[in-house]
Amino acid sequence: MFHVKHMGAILINTTCDFLIVGSGIAGLSFALRAAQLGTVTVITKKNEIDSATNLAQGGIAAVMSANDSKQNHTLDTIVSGAGLCNEEVVRLVVDKGPERVRDLIDMGVEFVKNSQDSSELDLGREGGHSKRRVAHAHDFTGKEIERTLLEKVKANGSIKVLENHRAIDLLLINRKIENENKSTKRCAGAYVLNENGDVEVYMAKITTLCTGGTGKVYLYTTNPDIATGDGLAMAFRAGAIMANLEFVQFHPTCLYHQKAKNFLISEAVRGEGGILVDQNGRPFMEKYDSRKDLATRDAVARAIDREMKERGADCVFLDITHKDKEYVKERFPTIYKRCMDYGIDITRELIPVVPAAHYMCGGVETDIWGRTSIDGLLALGETACTGLHGANRLASNSLLEAVVFAERAYQYCTNQWKTISHEQFPEVESWKVGDAQALSEEILIHHNWDLIRRIMWNYVGIVRNIKRLELARKHINAIFQEIEQHYKDYFVTQNMIELRNIALVSLLIIESALNRKESRGLHYLVDYPESREDLAKNTRCRKKTGEWPAEVEFL
């Protein structure tokens, strides 16, 4: 360890072998594996259990039944991805899926067993799946996985978890290329705002972004409050290649209730027979898709959006009342209890639902080992764009992707450890504060946060058009410039970090949406309603060299 000066205080410059930003299923899975190679520091900006993993209701998809096949799962994933899945990645993830689910079981994850045969899992079915293949722990699967992983992490002496720490930006160093007269950028850790409001330098031989998604960019989301796109924003500022940021998945069924804060009604409810109906109780999905209520999420969300707009309705409804009451209560205990808290008995009454921003299918572009375009920087989970999801994620493939790629990243590090372990920690500059002052009025942050989220919801939502996208770019770019000025003028705070990140990620989503002149998967553009074969490729971009703060270069 060595010291740096900051704001009059002496702060320790902390070193470790692996720095992991984020504590969801991807980050914790990788931490447990990486700890076999060296020391691990996990930084998480809220409490350790605050993650999208913890809110995941549905489950993890994998071929665990003789009635299913890896070929079926592969095909379902590719069909859902609307022509943009990387088939090599899909086959890799599907092939390794059963092993990774068994890993979780061996760690202690208690998936529900088949009532007829306790040696078999009770597998659910969700939209887009041709077979039952979703392993679940009733409707709190993510919470069960997070609980198990956290227990293992806390018991591991090589892993340190730091709560209420926020990564601000990645730490980049120049490294000379042997036998060549040039240098390359390498990630050597991150600047981190600690729980006392001081900025520390955390240095690592391998830095891994597992910060989750971008849901808080939108006014309505199923995501936890921490989902502000931090990993994407940091990676873009560092010069990493990004991919497919226009593909934001809106979950079709978020509970619509004035007292509910974005509570998800799992897709598994439709998988077990739930039917979407209008305010008169009439089913409507057959008008839009032959798969009816088990269509993929993009199709269902657009159908609900259209129903609401055509009828001027605030919501639609999900009907599971025709199923046995005790079965519904046992299969969906969390949903049943939460709805009862709001006065809705789902065994007897319709559930009011609306779509809400749910999952970012794009992200920081990675290869099949989880490596980004920046040396020393990995990305896992929702932060990454591996090529699995394409233009539309198949339900319950996200937890699967996280555990498969955590193992892949570990294998890469294992194979390269002789080289990685000899990386030297360089002298680095401390955090510069210049003439910054303390921000006395948080209204500057809250006002812009609210503006961004409303603009994104109204102009860059489920159904888009060029005019609205251009208006959104104009408005948010002006807000972004104001935020960047605040960032220079005032001491950095946790709210400032998140506001800066959602502003940048919003612009990247808009620019990517304007760049794709077609409709495909989750990106439906009224001006270009058809898909084009010549555009069946990833939208790849990065920060334009020498331009700052948000000039985008498409590759």
Residue, then its C-alpha position, 0 to 999 in steps of 0.5 A: m500500500f502507498h499514500v496519496k493526498h486528497m482534500g487535505a487528508i491522507l488516504i490509503n491507496t489500496t491494492c488487490d489482485f481482483l477488483i469487482v464492482g458490483s455484488g449481484i450474481a455475476g460479481l459474487s460468482f466471479a469473486l468466489r472463483a477468483a479468490q482461488l487465484g488471489t485477493v479479491t475486493v468487491i465494492t458495492k454502492k449500497n447494502e450488499i443485498d441490493s441488486a437486480t439479482n435479489l429482485a429476480q423472480g422467475g428463475i434460471a433457464a437451463v436444459m435439466s429435463a429429458n423432455d428438453s434438449k440443448q438444441n431447443h434452448t439454442l433455437d429459442t434463444i436465437v429466435s428471441g434474439a431477432g437475428l443478432c445473437n452470436e450463435e457461438v456464444v448461445r451454444l456455449v452458454v446453453d451447453k454449460g448451463p446445466e453444469r452451472v445450475r448444478d454448481l449453484i445447487d452444490m453451493g446450497v441454492e434450494f430450487v423447488k423440486n418436482s412434487q412427483d420425483s424429488s430427484e428432479l427440479d420443478l421446471g417452469r416455463e416462460g415466454g419464448h420457451s418451447k419447453r419447461r426449463v426454468a429452475h426456480a425457488h418459487d418466485f424469489t429465485g434471485k433472493e435465494i441465489e444471492r443469499t447463498l452466494l453471500e454466505k459463501v463470500k463472507a466465509n472466504g478469507s480472501i474476499k473483502v466486501l465494501e458496502n456504500h462504496r461507489a466507483i467514479d471512474l476507471l483508472l487507466i495507465n499507459r503500458k509500453i508494448e515490448n519490441e514496439n515503439k508504442s503504448t496501450k491503455r490498461c485498466a489498473g483499478a478505479y477511483v472510488l468514493n468511500e462511505n465517508g465521502d472521500v475519494e480513494v484509489y483502488m488498484a487491481k491487476i484485473t478489474t471487473l464491472c458487474t454493476g447491473g443495468t440501466g433501468k433508473v434511466y427510465l421513469y418506470t422500471t422494475n430495477p432497484d435504485i442502484a441500476t444507474g448504468d454506472g459500469l456502462a458509463m465508466a467503460f465508455r468514458a474509458g474508451a471501451i467499445m459498447a454494443n447494442l445499447e438501443f435494445v432496452q427490454f421492457h418487462p410487460t407486467c409491472l404492478y400498476h398501483q399508486k402505492a407500489k414502487n415498481f413491483l414486478i409480476s413475474e413472466a412465470v405467472r403467464g407461464e403457469g396459465g396467466i392471461l392478459v385481458d383488457q378492462n372488460g376482461r377480454p383476452f387480447m394477445e391473440k390479436y398480436d401474436s400466434r404465441k398469445d400470452l407466451a410470446t417473447r417480451d418485446a411482442v407482449a410489451r408492444a401489444i400492451d402499449r398499443e392496447m393502452k394507447e388505443r383505449g386510453a387506458d392506464c393499464v391492462f390486467l393479468d388474470i390467474t383466477h382460473k387456477d387453483k387458489e392454493y397452487v397460486k399461493e404456493r407457486f407465487p408466495t411473494i407476488y401473492k403477499r405483496c398484492m394482498d398488501y395492496g388489497i389485491d387477492i390475485t386468486r380472485e381478482l385481476i392484477p393491474v399491470v403496465p410495462a416497465a424498463h427491465y433489462m439492458c440487452g446491450g452493454v460493454e462489448t466482451d469476447i467469449w472470456g468476458r474481456t472488454s476492448i480495454d486490457g485488464l478490464l472484464a465485464l460480466g452480467e447485465t453490464a456486458c454485451t456478450g452476444l447471447h441476447g441479441a436484440n431481445r433477451l429470452a426470459s431467464n437467460s440472464l442469470l444463466e449468462a452471469v454464472v456461465f461467464a463468471e466461470r469463463a472469466y475465471q478460466y481466462c484468468t487461470n490460464q493467464w495468471k502467470t502473466i497477470s500476477h506479475e503486473q506491477f502497480p504503478e504510481v498514480e495521481s490522486w483525485k484532483v479537486g481543483d477549485a471545487q466547492a461543496l454542493s449546497e443545493e441537491i435540487l440541482i441534482h433531483h430536478n435533472w434526474d427527474l427530467i431525464r427519466r421523464i424524457m426517456w420514458n416519453y420519447v425513447g420508450i417501447v415504440r419510437n420515432i425519429k422526431r421524438l428521438e431527436l427531441a430527446r437528444k436535444h433536451i438531454n444533451a443540454i442537461f448533460q452539459e449542465i451536469e458536466q459543469h456541475y461535476k467540475d464545479y462541485f465536490v463529487t457526491q454519490n448522487m452526482i455520480e449517478l446523475r452523471n452516469i444516467a445522463l451519459v447512458s441516456l445519450l448513448i441509448i438515444e444515439s444508438a437508437l437513431n443509428r439503427k434505421e429499422s425495427r428489430g427486437l426491442h427497438y421498434l421505430v415507426d419510421y422504419p417498421e420492417s427489419r432489414e437483412d443488411l442491418a442484421k449486425n450489432t450497433r458498436c460504438r465508442k467515445k470519439t478519440g480526443e472528444w469529450p464528454a460524449e461524442v460517439e463514434f460508430l464502428 
